[in-house]
């Protein structure tokens, strides 16, 4: 059994990951931690998420200076389900103690430290770790995930967009023009911290982060193609749906597009729907990526759906840990 500790376990992604690890045949949930200032410290995780009573009856421990060595000595892996800036502070400490780190924040996803001031609002002082971190987009980066000491688990919106678009890019089917991505996420994507604009009764479908959302440069970086990304917050609890407008190169046929997507045909958590367009209902509570598309001349519309807490966060982190451990990537996610 491999021991896993979670920092930031009280949030939606942290609790989802704790559930997956606690249910995993080869992982042991060693400890669940929150900040010293957290109102959740000392509570059981199952007090916050009573649907997991009996499975997650673990005390949420405060993370303090004395915790680092203790966690490192007792854990094979540390998962950071923390704010981006906090992850940037914590990851080097655990790496120096010899523990492999899986970061579910955006703290190590971008290539350049200079981008963090613009898109995340803080100065990033660990360019070396940005250079060495493996991007945790499972279908496209298994070899690097397996050997890296630090895995930057891919963002939720980028996971959907990149799986929908990389087959087209790889096959040379994209025109040079900008790709437009309209995306909507459930309220859990905004995190568990109380805020009036994310309270369920206050949420009305609306865009946010126009032109400067942090997932825009992430998608652009790993697709190597210009995109215009606009996220929306929807009044449902979980799931992401993206409608993507693609201009194809000259003379690309429907068969060319279908053949391009066959590069994902053997991926166990990718479901290629063809002309049947995905929905939130089809993926909520599951680890899958559903991709559908329709073409008219050079215009292609791709629709992709994922669960933001599973394939968009905790489920993908578990896949990365499985790969790092030499297990089947879907162990604990798919029968």
C-alpha positions in Angstrom: 0.0 0.0 0.0 1.2 3.5 -0.8 0.4 6.3 1.7 -1.1 9.5 0.5 -1.7 12.8 2.4 -3.9 15.6 1.2 -3.3 19.2 2.0 -6.5 21.2 1.6 -8.8 18.2 2.1 -11.9 20.2 3.2 -12.5 21.7 -0.3 -14.6 20.1 -3.0 -11.7 18.7 -4.9 -9.8 17.7 -1.8 -12.8 15.8 -0.4 -13.5 14.2 -3.8 -9.9 13.0 -3.9 -10.0 11.8 -0.3 -13.0 9.6 -1.2 -11.2 8.2 -4.2 -8.0 7.4 -2.3 -9.9 5.9 0.7 -11.7 3.6 -1.7 -8.6 2.7 -3.7 -7.3 -0.9 -3.4 -3.6 0.1 -3.4 -3.6 3.6 -1.7 -4.0 4.4 2.0 -5.3 7.8 3.0 -2.7 8.7 5.6 -3.7 12.2 6.6 -6.0 15.1 5.7 -4.8 18.6 6.5 -6.1 22.1 6.4 -4.5 25.5 7.2 -4.0 26.5 10.9 -6.6 29.3 10.3 -9.2 27.0 8.9 -12.5 26.8 10.7 -12.6 23.2 9.6 -9.6 22.0 11.6 -10.4 19.4 14.3 -13.6 18.4 12.5 -14.0 15.0 10.8 -14.1 15.2 7.0 -17.3 13.3 7.1 -18.8 16.0 9.3 -18.4 18.4 6.3 -19.5 15.7 3.8 -21.9 13.4 5.6 -22.5 11.4 2.5 -19.1 9.9 3.1 -19.7 8.9 6.8 -17.9 5.7 7.6 -15.4 6.2 4.7 -14.0 9.6 5.6 -14.2 9.7 9.4 -10.7 11.3 9.5 -9.9 14.4 11.6 -8.8 17.4 9.6 -5.4 18.2 11.0 -3.9 21.8 11.0 -0.8 22.1 8.9 2.1 23.7 10.9 5.9 23.8 10.6 6.2 20.5 12.5 3.9 18.8 10.1 6.1 18.8 7.0 8.7 16.3 8.2 6.0 14.1 9.8 4.0 14.1 6.5 7.1 13.4 4.4 8.1 10.5 6.6 4.7 8.8 6.6 3.7 9.5 3.0 4.7 8.3 -0.4 2.7 11.1 -2.2 1.4 14.5 -1.1 -1.5 16.0 -2.9 -2.0 19.8 -2.8 -5.6 20.9 -3.1 -4.8 24.4 -2.1 -4.8 27.9 -3.4 -2.3 28.4 -6.2 0.0 30.7 -4.2 -0.1 28.2 -1.3 0.9 25.3 -3.5 3.9 27.3 -4.8 5.0 27.7 -1.2 4.4 24.2 -0.1 5.6 22.1 -3.1 9.3 22.9 -2.7 9.2 22.0 1.0 7.8 18.5 0.3 10.0 18.0 -2.8 13.1 18.8 -0.7 12.0 16.2 1.8 11.9 13.6 -1.0 8.1 13.2 -1.4 6.5 13.2 -4.9 3.9 16.0 -5.2 0.7 16.1 -7.1 -0.6 19.7 -7.3 -4.2 20.2 -8.2 -3.9 24.0 -8.2 -2.5 26.1 -11.1 0.7 26.8 -9.3 3.0 24.9 -11.8 1.0 24.6 -15.0 2.4 27.5 -17.0 5.8 27.5 -18.5 7.0 31.0 -17.4 7.1 32.5 -14.0 6.4 35.9 -15.5 2.9 34.8 -16.5 1.8 34.3 -12.9 1.8 38.0 -12.1 -0.6 38.7 -15.0 -2.9 35.7 -14.7 -2.7 34.6 -11.0 -1.8 37.9 -9.3 1.4 36.8 -7.5 5.1 36.6 -8.2 6.3 33.0 -8.9 9.9 32.4 -7.7 10.4 28.8 -8.8 11.1 28.8 -12.5 13.2 25.6 -12.1 10.2 23.7 -10.8 8.0 25.1 -13.7 10.6 23.7 -16.0 10.7 20.3 -14.4 7.0 19.8 -13.5 5.1 17.3 -15.7 1.7 18.5 -17.0 -0.9 16.1 -15.7 -3.0 15.7 -18.8 -3.2 11.9 -18.7 -4.1 11.0 -22.3 -1.2 13.0 -23.7 1.7 12.9 -21.1 1.9 9.5 -19.5 5.6 9.1 -19.8 6.5 12.4 -18.2 3.9 11.9 -15.4 5.4 8.5 -14.6 8.9 9.9 -13.9 8.3 13.4 -12.6 8.8 14.4 -9.0 6.2 17.2 -9.4 3.0 16.7 -11.4 0.9 19.8 -12.2 -2.6 18.2 -12.6 -4.2 19.9 -15.6 -6.9 22.5 -15.1 -10.6 21.5 -15.5 -11.5 23.7 -18.5 -8.1 22.9 -20.2 -8.7 19.1 -19.7 -11.9 19.3 -21.7 -10.6 21.7 -24.4 -7.2 20.0 -25.0 -8.7 16.5 -25.3 -11.2 18.0 -27.8 -8.6 19.9 -29.8 -5.3 18.1 -29.7 -6.3 15.3 -32.1 -7.2 18.0 -34.7 -3.9 19.9 -34.1 -1.9 16.7 -34.2 -3.4 15.7 -37.5 -2.8 19.1 -39.1 -6.5 19.8 -39.6 -6.7 23.3 -38.1 -6.7 26.5 -40.1 -4.4 29.3 -38.8 -7.4 31.3 -37.4 -8.2 31.7 -33.7 -10.3 29.0 -32.0 -13.3 30.2 -29.9 -14.1 28.3 -26.7 -17.3 29.0 -24.8 -17.4 27.1 -21.6 -19.7 26.8 -18.6 -19.0 25.2 -15.2 -21.0 24.2 -12.2 -20.7 26.1 -9.0 -18.3 23.7 -7.3 -15.7 24.9 -9.8 -15.7 28.2 -7.9 -14.6 26.5 -4.7 -16.1 26.0 -1.3 -15.2 29.4 0.2 -18.3 31.5 1.0 -18.9 34.3 -1.5 -22.2 36.0 -2.4 -21.6 35.6 -6.2 -21.2 31.9 -5.9 -24.0 31.1 -3.5 -26.3 28.8 -5.4 -29.4 31.0 -5.1 -27.5 34.0 -6.4 -25.9 32.3 -9.4 -27.3 33.1 -12.8 -25.6 31.9 -16.0 -23.0 34.6 -16.7 -19.6 35.0 -18.2 -16.5 36.0 -16.3 -12.7 36.5 -16.8 -13.1 37.9 -20.3 -9.7 37.9 -22.2 -7.7 37.2 -19.0 -8.8 34.0 -17.4 -5.9 31.9 -16.3 -7.0 28.8 -18.2 -6.6 30.7 -21.5 -2.8 30.7 -21.5 -2.8 27.1 -20.2 -4.8 25.9 -23.2 -2.8 28.0 -25.6 0.5 26.7 -24.2 -0.4 23.0 -24.5 -2.3 23.3 -27.8 0.2 25.6 -29.4 -2.6 27.4 -31.2 -4.3 30.8 -30.6 -7.6 30.5 -28.7 -10.2 32.9 -27.3 -11.6 31.3 -24.1 -14.6 32.6 -22.3 -15.8 30.8 -19.1 -19.3 31.0 -17.6 -20.6 30.0 -14.2 -23.9 28.1 -14.3 -26.5 27.4 -11.7 -25.8 23.7 -11.3 -23.5 21.9 -8.9 -21.0 20.1 -11.0 -19.9 19.5 -14.6 -18.3 21.4 -17.5 -19.7 21.8 -21.0 -17.6 23.5 -23.7 -18.8 24.5 -27.2 -15.7 25.0 -29.4 -15.8 26.8 -32.8 -13.0 25.6 -35.1 -12.1 26.7 -38.6 -10.6 23.8 -40.5 -7.9 23.9 -43.1 -8.8 23.7 -46.8 -10.3 20.4 -48.1 -10.7 18.7 -44.7 -13.5 16.2 -44.9 -15.7 14.7 -42.2 -13.8 11.5 -42.5 -10.6 13.3 -41.8 -12.0 14.7 -38.6 -13.3 11.3 -37.6 -10.0 9.7 -38.3 -8.2 12.3 -36.2 -10.2 11.5 -33.2 -9.3 7.9 -33.4 -6.0 8.7 -31.7 -8.2 8.8 -28.5 -10.3 5.7 -29.4 -8.4 3.4 -27.0 -8.3 5.8 -24.1 -10.6 4.2 -21.5 -12.0 7.5 -20.1 -12.6 9.1 -23.5 -16.0 8.6 -25.1 -16.2 9.7 -28.7 -19.8 10.5 -29.5 -19.5 11.6 -33.1 -22.6 13.6 -34.1 -24.3 12.8 -30.8 -23.6 16.0 -28.7 -22.6 15.5 -25.0 -24.4 17.1 -22.1 -23.7 17.8 -18.4 -26.1 15.0 -17.5 -24.0 12.5 -19.4 -20.8 13.1 -17.3 -21.8 14.4 -13.9 -20.5 12.1 -11.2 -18.3 10.1 -13.7 -14.6 10.2 -14.7 -15.3 10.4 -18.5 -14.6 12.9 -21.2 -17.5 13.0 -23.8 -16.6 14.5 -27.2 -19.0 15.1 -30.0 -18.7 17.2 -33.2 -20.5 18.3 -36.3 -19.0 19.8 -39.5 -20.4 22.1 -42.2 -17.8 22.9 -44.8 -14.7 24.4 -43.1 -16.6 25.1 -39.9 -16.4 22.5 -37.2 -18.2 22.7 -33.8 -16.9 20.4 -31.1 -18.9 19.9 -27.9 -17.1 18.3 -24.9 -18.3 17.6 -21.4 -16.5 16.5 -18.2 -17.2 16.4 -14.5 -15.1 19.3 -13.1 -14.4 17.5 -9.8 -13.5 14.1 -11.2 -11.9 14.3 -14.7 -11.3 18.0 -14.1 -9.5 17.6 -10.7 -9.5 14.6 -8.3 -10.1 11.9 -10.8 -7.3 13.1 -13.1 -5.0 13.4 -10.0 -5.8 9.8 -9.1 -5.0 8.8 -12.7 -1.6 10.6 -12.4 -0.9 8.7 -9.1 -1.8 5.4 -10.7 0.6 6.1 -13.6 3.4 7.1 -11.2 2.8 3.9 -9.2 2.8 1.6 -12.3 -0.9 0.8 -11.9 -3.6 0.9 -14.5 -4.4 4.6 -15.0 -8.1 3.9 -14.3 -7.7 1.8 -11.1 -10.2 3.1 -8.6 -12.2 5.0 -11.2 -13.5 2.5 -13.6 -14.5 -1.2 -13.0 
